[in-house]
Amino acid sequence: MTHANSSYPTPLAHRLAASACCCLAAFLSLDARSQNETSSLNDVLVQSGRLAQKQWDAPASIYTLDAQTIRNSGPQVNLSDVLAQVPGVVALNRNNYAQDVQISIRGFGARSAFGMRGIRLITDGIPATMPDGQGQTSTVSMTSIDRMEVLTGPLALLYGNASGGVIQTFTREAGDKPEAQVQLYAGSFGMTRTDWQISQRSGNVGLVADYSTFAIEGYRNNSDTRRQQLNSVITVDAKPDTRIKFIINVFDMPYAKDALGLTAQELAAAPSAAGSGAVTTRTRKTVKQEQAGVVVEHRVDSDLKLQGRVYGGNRTNLQFQSTNKWVALDRQFEGLGLQASGKSQVFGTQGMNWVAGVDLDHAAELREGGTASVGEKTTTSATNARNELNEARNRDFFAQANWSLGERYTLTTGARQSSVTLKSTDYLVSNPVDGSGSVAYKATSPVIGLTWHVGDNLNLYANRGKGFETPTMAEAAYSTNLARTVINEQFNPGLLASRSRHLELGSKWLPTPNSRIDAAWFQIDTDNEIVSAYSSSGKTAYANASQTQRDGFELAIRNQYNSHWRTQASATFMQASYSGASAAFSPTPGLNLPGIPKRQLFTSVQWSEKGFASTGQKPALGLEAGLDLLGRSKMWANDTLSSTVTTYASAPGYAQLNARLRQRYQVGPARLEAFVGVDNLTNKGTISSLIINQSAQQYFEPGLPRSWLVGLSSQIPL
């Protein structure tokens, strides 16, 4: 393959497009014969920007995932397993727990080589994304999630820096009756998963405590992983109008071996092999994170509510790289937020819902590095090759208001004023050049939208917004010369923040009482896109590229034929490319952005022997079965050319079938559930993720062959 502008494989593209059209035709031709799920399709309360609002009325693309959907996804280890069904989201499982899953929303986050960038992750109201836009999904406790919300489009910009999309998770709260839950899973490649959870309420205090473990030997060489996690939420209803929530989360990964990426030749020869040097240098990562937070809500009266949050924690990270180097990170982070929300009367009898607040967050990370031999340190603190303190902080003010303009129209306005500072202090005495530096970014992100409530079964909306994304501390750590041939170990204050302009038009339609269709068209233009400019010896320097443009269409369809059968489908069609050549580093206009498929399709058919329960209710006893299809078109792996890389590389598209089977029993007071799952039923070879612009052309991380999973869970009243 020699040029990134060549067309995507038409057979797969046609199959995905045809499948989406067939799904739409099938959904629209259905008779509405059951109404037990109707209300749940439009009554869910979500965070529409910074305001709580019914999902149906929200002028934005918001997708919700309930606890049962998350449980049905499998062992509840990777967010990518469940996010793959959300339109606009590309969730790639690297099958490499040293680097975390790769998630992008409408193209934001696709460049991430590890962790998550460009997307805000919030757990129980506490930010899991640092002020510079860097975050990790592995610390999310999926086994205790009650629901997940994915917000895309302009309203996400009200969350500030690097909010190309927002993912929020909410831990379940204790019910009226005490209960214990146990989950045990085993699967291919030595995978084991356990989860132990208790929930109890005593008076006005509720407790949910969840402890889980995960281990896998791995499909590829050098991919063995061990980790455990504790997630606990305590709710205290101190007064009828005051609620306090305490959140404690501990994540411990003693080791995750890093199989690295493969070149095209290595992939063709042995997809289960580790990348060059991984075994001999014992590439691996160790992570431990502890975090605590408090969220307080107080209702002053029926028209005014106050909320405050404070949190803090620490994260340590030790990584051994294939270049016989080690990197150690010790991060301390903390923050607080205050907001007031309420209702007011405007224009006489018209209502307005509003919110205003401030977010203050700070992270300080001591970064050390040195040489290693066979995966062990060979340097001491006196001979380290790196010793610096990196800091990131933000001070943001935000406000949002939803204005009722008669019975048929709602105007949404909002803005966020952001100030982000990045600072690096170089403590390395032996360094001939001081690598210290700092830079401050300021931006105002306005949003405006209008919803037309055409009828009880149809809403149309349009909104616009401006956003920005600063480089992360890791991206600002190095600079390069104009020829992109040398890595300078100096903080790069010249790296600009990317600025984006968003436009979205959407609709929400209930064609029958049991079906719902959400559609959205979007266009995103950016200036100063942040891309990798040059990589060498495990170090990457970033630069601002030319303008980019993303045009896309998203479709989500859900239908319940009757109480026993239901289907859903989501499709994303997106063209993401460079559109200008005004920056110092300017890929060819029209060149496709890497890591973003043009087309993605998810479809699912589910059957329940006794009928599906309504949202929030316990699933019925008996047998349930499901079949999922996930398809993606080609993704490009690079967008830069150097003296050693003279062609563009890509991962071919694929379609994959996954099957699920559950049987639920009642044994005395206990409720038992047996689970069997098979992924990649047809055993197709796939590339599950890409390492964008990898300097040694080790771009490819292979997907798993056919794999199985069995599980047993129980719920026992205490």
Backbone hydrogen bonds, N-H to C=O, Kabsch-Sander energy under -0.5 kcal/mol:
donor,donor_aa,acceptor,acceptor_aa,energy
6,S,3,H,-1.2
13,A,9,P,-2.1
14,H,10,T,-3.0
15,R,11,P,-2.1
16,L,12,L,-2.8
17,A,13,A,-2.5
18,A,14,H,-2.9
19,S,15,R,-2.6
20,A,16,L,-2.3
21,C,17,A,-2.2
22,C,18,A,-2.6
23,C,19,S,-2.6
24,L,20,A,-2.3
25,A,21,C,-2.5
26,A,22,C,-2.7
27,F,23,C,-2.5
28,L,24,L,-2.2
29,S,25,A,-1.0
30,L,27,F,-1.2
33,R,31,D,-1.2
33,R,561,Y,-0.8
41,L,37,E,-0.7
41,L,38,T,-1.4
42,N,39,S,-1.2
43,D,39,S,-1.2
46,V,53,Q,-3.1
48,S,46,V,-1.1
48,S,51,L,-2.9
49,G,47,Q,-1.3
50,R,48,S,-0.5
51,L,48,S,-1.4
53,Q,46,V,-2.8
55,Q,44,V,-3.6
56,W,42,N,-0.7
57,D,54,K,-0.8
58,A,54,K,-1.2
60,A,58,A,-1.8
61,S,152,T,-0.7
62,I,60,A,-0.9
63,Y,150,V,-2.3
65,L,148,M,-2.6
67,A,146,D,-1.3
70,I,66,D,-1.9
71,R,67,A,-2.4
72,N,68,Q,-2.2
73,S,69,T,-0.7
73,S,70,I,-0.8
74,G,71,R,-1.3
81,D,78,N,-1.4
82,V,79,L,-1.1
83,L,79,L,-2.5
84,A,80,S,-1.1
85,Q,82,V,-1.1
86,V,83,L,-2.0
89,V,86,V,-1.7
90,V,104,S,-2.8
91,A,89,V,-0.6
92,L,90,V,-0.6
92,L,102,Q,-3.4
93,N,91,A,-0.5
94,R,92,L,-0.8
99,Q,96,N,-1.6
100,D,96,N,-0.7
102,Q,92,L,-2.8
103,I,101,V,-0.6
104,S,90,V,-2.1
105,I,108,F,-2.0
106,R,88,G,-2.8
108,F,105,I,-2.2
110,A,107,G,-1.3
112,S,109,G,-1.3
115,G,99,Q,-2.0
116,M,135,G,-3.0
118,G,133,G,-0.6
120,R,165,G,-2.5
122,I,167,I,-2.6
123,T,126,I,-2.8
124,D,122,I,-0.5
124,D,169,T,-3.0
126,I,123,T,-2.1
128,A,121,L,-3.5
129,T,121,L,-0.7
130,M,134,Q,-3.2
133,G,130,M,-2.3
135,G,116,M,-2.3
136,Q,128,A,-0.8
140,V,137,T,-2.0
142,M,140,V,-1.3
144,S,141,S,-1.1
145,I,142,M,-1.1
146,D,170,F,-3.6
147,R,170,F,-1.3
148,M,65,L,-2.3
149,E,168,Q,-2.7
150,V,63,Y,-2.5
151,L,149,E,-0.5
151,L,166,V,-2.9
152,T,61,S,-2.3
152,T,150,V,-0.5
153,G,164,G,-0.6
156,A,153,G,-1.6
157,L,154,P,-1.7
158,L,155,L,-1.3
159,Y,156,A,-1.9
160,G,157,L,-1.8
162,A,468,F,-1.6
163,S,160,G,-0.9
163,S,468,F,-0.5
164,G,118,G,-2.3
166,V,151,L,-2.6
167,I,120,R,-2.9
168,Q,149,E,-2.7
168,Q,166,V,-0.5
169,T,122,I,-2.3
170,F,147,R,-2.1
172,R,144,S,-2.4
179,E,199,S,-2.6
180,A,716,I,-2.5
181,Q,197,Q,-3.4
182,V,714,S,-2.1
183,Q,195,D,-2.4
184,L,712,L,-2.4
185,Y,193,R,-3.1
186,A,710,V,-2.5
187,G,191,M,-2.3
188,S,708,W,-2.0
190,G,187,G,-0.5
191,M,187,G,-0.8
191,M,188,S,-0.9
192,T,215,A,-2.8
193,R,185,Y,-2.2
194,T,213,T,-1.8
195,D,183,Q,-2.1
196,W,211,Y,-3.0
197,Q,181,Q,-2.8
198,I,209,A,-2.3
199,S,179,E,-2.5
200,Q,207,L,-2.4
202,S,205,V,-3.0
205,V,202,S,-1.7
206,G,235,T,-2.8
207,L,200,Q,-3.1
208,V,233,V,-2.0
209,A,198,I,-2.4
210,D,231,N,-2.6
211,Y,196,W,-3.0
212,S,229,Q,-2.6
213,T,194,T,-2.3
214,F,227,R,-2.6
215,A,192,T,-2.3
216,I,225,T,-2.0
217,E,189,F,-1.6
218,G,189,F,-1.9
221,N,272,S,-2.4
223,S,217,E,-0.6
223,S,220,R,-0.7
225,T,216,I,-2.7
226,R,255,Y,-2.2
227,R,214,F,-2.3
228,Q,252,D,-2.6
229,Q,212,S,-2.5
230,L,250,V,-2.8
231,N,210,D,-2.8
232,S,248,I,-2.8
233,V,208,V,-2.5
234,I,246,F,-2.5
235,T,206,G,-2.4
236,V,244,I,-3.1
237,D,204,N,-2.7
238,A,236,V,-1.6
239,K,242,T,-1.5
242,T,239,K,-1.6
243,R,297,E,-2.7
244,I,236,V,-2.6
245,K,295,V,-2.8
246,F,234,I,-3.1
247,I,293,G,-2.9
248,I,232,S,-2.7
249,N,291,Q,-2.8
250,V,230,L,-2.8
251,F,289,Q,-3.1
252,D,228,Q,-2.8
253,M,287,V,-3.4
255,Y,226,R,-0.9
256,A,285,K,-1.7
257,K,224,D,-2.9
258,D,283,T,-2.1
259,A,257,K,-0.7
262,L,700,F,-2.4
267,L,263,T,-2.7
268,A,264,A,-2.0
269,A,265,Q,-1.8
270,A,266,E,-2.6
273,A,270,A,-1.7
275,G,259,A,-3.4
278,A,275,G,-2.1
281,T,277,G,-2.0
282,R,278,A,-0.5
283,T,278,A,-1.8
284,R,320,F,-1.2
285,K,256,A,-1.4
286,T,318,L,-2.4
287,V,253,M,-2.1
288,K,316,T,-2.1
289,Q,251,F,-3.0
290,E,314,N,-2.4
291,Q,249,N,-2.6
292,A,312,G,-2.6
293,G,247,I,-2.4
294,V,310,V,-2.7
295,V,245,K,-2.5
296,V,308,G,-3.1
297,E,243,R,-2.9
298,H,306,L,-2.8
299,R,241,D,-2.9
300,V,298,H,-0.8
300,V,304,L,-1.4
301,D,304,L,-1.5
304,L,301,D,-1.1
305,K,341,S,-3.1
306,L,298,H,-3.3
307,Q,339,Q,-2.5
308,G,296,V,-2.4
309,R,337,G,-2.4
310,V,294,V,-2.1
311,Y,335,G,-2.3
312,G,292,A,-2.3
313,G,333,F,-2.4
314,N,290,E,-2.2
315,R,331,R,-2.4
316,T,288,K,-2.7
317,N,329,L,-2.5
318,L,286,T,-2.3
319,Q,327,V,-2.8
320,F,284,R,-2.5
321,Q,319,Q,-0.5
321,Q,325,K,-3.2
324,N,321,Q,-1.2
326,W,370,G,-2.3
327,V,319,Q,-2.4
328,A,368,E,-3.0
329,L,317,N,-3.2
330,D,366,L,-1.9
331,R,315,R,-3.4
332,Q,364,A,-2.9
333,F,313,G,-2.5
334,E,362,H,-2.4
335,G,311,Y,-2.0
336,L,360,L,-2.7
337,G,309,R,-2.3
338,L,358,V,-2.1
339,Q,307,Q,-2.5
340,A,356,A,-2.8
341,S,305,K,-2.8
342,G,354,W,-2.2
343,K,303,D,-1.7
344,S,352,M,-2.5
346,V,344,S,-0.5
346,V,350,Q,-3.7
349,T,347,F,-1.2
350,Q,346,V,-1.2
352,M,344,S,-2.3
353,N,402,N,-2.1
354,W,342,G,-2.4
355,V,400,Q,-2.4
356,A,340,A,-2.3
357,G,398,F,-2.4
358,V,338,L,-2.5
359,D,396,D,-2.4
360,L,336,L,-2.8
361,D,394,N,-1.7
362,H,334,E,-2.6
363,A,392,A,-2.5
364,A,332,Q,-2.8
365,E,390,N,-3.5
366,L,330,D,-2.6
367,R,365,E,-0.6
367,R,388,E,-3.2
368,E,328,A,-2.7
368,E,366,L,-0.5
369,G,386,R,-1.9
370,G,326,W,-1.8
372,A,324,N,-2.4
373,S,376,E,-2.5
376,E,373,S,-0.8
378,T,371,T,-2.3
379,T,371,T,-0.6
383,T,380,T,-1.4
384,N,380,T,-0.5
385,A,369,G,-1.8
386,R,369,G,-1.7
388,E,367,R,-2.5
389,L,425,T,-2.4
390,N,365,E,-3.1
390,N,388,E,-0.5
391,E,423,K,-3.2
392,A,363,A,-2.6
393,R,421,T,-2.0
394,N,361,D,-2.3
395,R,419,S,-2.0
396,D,359,D,-2.6
397,F,417,Q,-2.2
398,F,357,G,-2.4
399,A,415,A,-2.1
400,Q,355,V,-2.6
401,A,413,T,-2.9
402,N,353,N,-3.1
403,W,401,A,-0.6
403,W,411,L,-3.9
404,S,351,G,-2.6
405,L,403,W,-0.6
405,L,409,Y,-2.7
406,G,404,S,-0.7
409,Y,405,L,-0.7
410,T,451,T,-2.0
411,L,403,W,-2.9
412,T,449,G,-3.2
413,T,401,A,-2.7
414,G,447,V,-2.0
415,A,399,A,-2.3
416,R,445,S,-1.1
417,Q,397,F,-2.9
418,S,416,R,-0.6
418,S,443,A,-3.3
419,S,395,R,-0.6
420,V,441,Y,-2.8
421,T,393,R,-2.5
422,L,439,V,-2.7
423,K,391,E,-2.5
424,S,437,G,-3.3
425,T,389,L,-2.5
426,D,424,S,-0.5
427,Y,387,N,-2.7
427,Y,425,T,-0.6
428,L,387,N,-0.6
429,V,427,Y,-0.9
431,N,428,L,-0.9
437,G,424,S,-2.5
439,V,422,L,-2.5
441,Y,420,V,-3.4
443,A,418,S,-2.1
445,S,416,R,-3.1
447,V,414,G,-2.9
448,I,464,R,-2.3
449,G,412,T,-2.9
450,L,462,A,-2.9
451,T,410,T,-2.7
452,W,460,L,-3.8
453,H,408,R,-3.4
453,H,451,T,-0.7
454,V,452,W,-1.7
454,V,458,L,-0.6
455,G,458,L,-1.9
458,L,455,G,-1.2
459,N,508,K,-2.5
460,L,452,W,-2.3
461,Y,506,G,-2.6
462,A,450,L,-2.0
463,N,504,E,-2.4
464,R,448,I,-2.9
465,G,502,H,-1.9
466,K,446,P,-1.7
467,G,500,S,-2.2
469,E,498,S,-2.3
476,A,472,T,-1.7
477,A,474,A,-0.6
479,S,488,N,-2.0
481,N,486,V,-0.9
484,R,481,N,-1.5
488,N,479,S,-3.3
488,N,486,V,-0.6
489,E,487,I,-0.5
490,Q,488,N,-2.4
491,F,435,G,-1.6
492,N,476,A,-2.8
495,L,492,N,-1.2
496,L,494,G,-0.5
498,S,469,E,-2.9
499,R,527,D,-2.1
500,S,467,G,-2.7
501,R,525,D,-2.6
502,H,465,G,-3.2
503,L,523,Q,-2.0
504,E,463,N,-2.5
505,L,521,W,-2.7
506,G,461,Y,-2.7
507,S,519,A,-2.6
508,K,459,N,-2.5
509,W,517,I,-2.4
510,L,457,N,-2.8
512,T,515,S,-0.5
515,S,512,T,-1.5
516,R,558,R,-2.6
517,I,509,W,-2.9
518,D,556,A,-2.9
519,A,507,S,-2.3
520,A,554,E,-2.2
521,W,505,L,-3.2
522,F,552,G,-2.5
523,Q,503,L,-2.3
524,I,550,R,-2.6
525,D,501,R,-2.2
526,T,548,T,-2.4
527,D,499,R,-2.6
529,E,546,S,-0.8
531,V,529,E,-0.6
531,V,543,A,-2.5
533,A,541,A,-2.7
534,Y,541,A,-1.7
536,S,539,K,-2.8
539,K,536,S,-2.1
541,A,534,Y,-3.0
542,Y,475,E,-0.7
542,Y,478,Y,-0.6
543,A,531,V,-2.7
545,A,529,E,-3.5
545,A,543,A,-0.6
548,T,526,T,-1.5
549,Q,577,S,-2.7
550,R,524,I,-2.5
551,D,575,Q,-2.3
552,G,522,F,-2.5
553,F,573,F,-2.7
554,E,520,A,-3.1
555,L,571,A,-2.4
556,A,518,D,-2.8
557,I,569,A,-3.3
558,R,516,R,-2.4
559,N,567,T,-2.6
560,Q,514,N,-2.0
561,Y,559,N,-0.6
561,Y,565,W,-1.0
562,N,565,W,-1.3
566,R,606,Q,-2.1
567,T,559,N,-2.7
568,Q,604,S,-2.0
569,A,557,I,-2.5
570,S,602,F,-2.8
571,A,555,L,-2.6
572,T,600,Q,-2.5
573,F,553,F,-2.6
574,M,598,K,-3.0
575,Q,551,D,-3.0
576,A,574,M,-0.6
577,S,549,Q,-2.3
578,Y,591,L,-2.6
579,S,547,Q,-3.2
580,G,547,Q,-1.1
585,F,544,N,-1.0
586,S,584,A,-0.7
590,G,578,Y,-3.9
591,L,588,T,-2.2
593,L,576,A,-2.3
595,G,636,W,-2.6
596,I,593,L,-0.8
598,K,634,K,-0.7
600,Q,572,T,-2.0
601,L,631,G,-2.6
602,F,570,S,-2.8
603,T,629,L,-2.2
604,S,568,Q,-2.5
605,V,627,L,-2.1
606,Q,566,R,-2.8
607,W,625,A,-2.9
608,S,564,H,-2.2
609,E,623,L,-3.4
612,F,563,S,-2.6
617,Q,614,S,-2.3
622,G,664,R,-1.8
624,E,662,R,-2.9
625,A,607,W,-2.6
626,G,660,R,-2.5
627,L,605,V,-2.3
628,D,658,N,-3.2
629,L,603,T,-2.7
630,L,656,Q,-2.6
631,G,601,L,-2.8
632,R,654,Y,-2.5
633,S,599,R,-2.2
635,M,651,A,-2.1
637,A,649,A,-2.9
638,N,649,A,-0.7
642,S,645,V,-1.5
646,T,644,T,-0.6
651,A,635,M,-3.2
654,Y,632,R,-2.2
656,Q,630,L,-2.8
658,N,628,D,-2.5
659,A,678,V,-2.9
660,R,626,G,-2.6
661,L,676,V,-2.1
662,R,624,E,-3.1
663,Q,674,A,-2.2
664,R,622,G,-2.5
665,Y,672,L,-3.0
667,V,665,Y,-0.5
667,V,670,A,-2.7
668,G,666,Q,-0.6
670,A,667,V,-2.0
671,R,715,Q,-2.4
672,L,665,Y,-2.0
672,L,670,A,-0.5
673,E,713,S,-2.5
674,A,663,Q,-2.8
675,F,711,G,-2.7
676,V,661,L,-2.4
677,G,709,L,-3.0
678,V,659,A,-2.2
679,D,707,S,-2.4
680,N,657,L,-0.6
681,L,657,L,-2.6
683,N,680,N,-2.1
688,S,686,T,-0.6
688,S,701,E,-1.4
689,S,701,E,-1.5
691,I,699,Y,-2.8
692,I,690,L,-0.8
693,N,637,A,-2.5
694,Q,691,I,-1.3
697,Q,694,Q,-1.9
699,Y,697,Q,-1.5
700,F,262,L,-2.2
701,E,689,S,-2.2
703,G,686,T,-2.6
707,S,679,D,-1.8
709,L,677,G,-2.2
710,V,186,A,-2.9
711,G,675,F,-2.4
712,L,184,L,-2.5
713,S,673,E,-2.5
714,S,182,V,-2.3
715,Q,671,R,-2.2
716,I,180,A,-3.1
718,L,178,P,-1.8
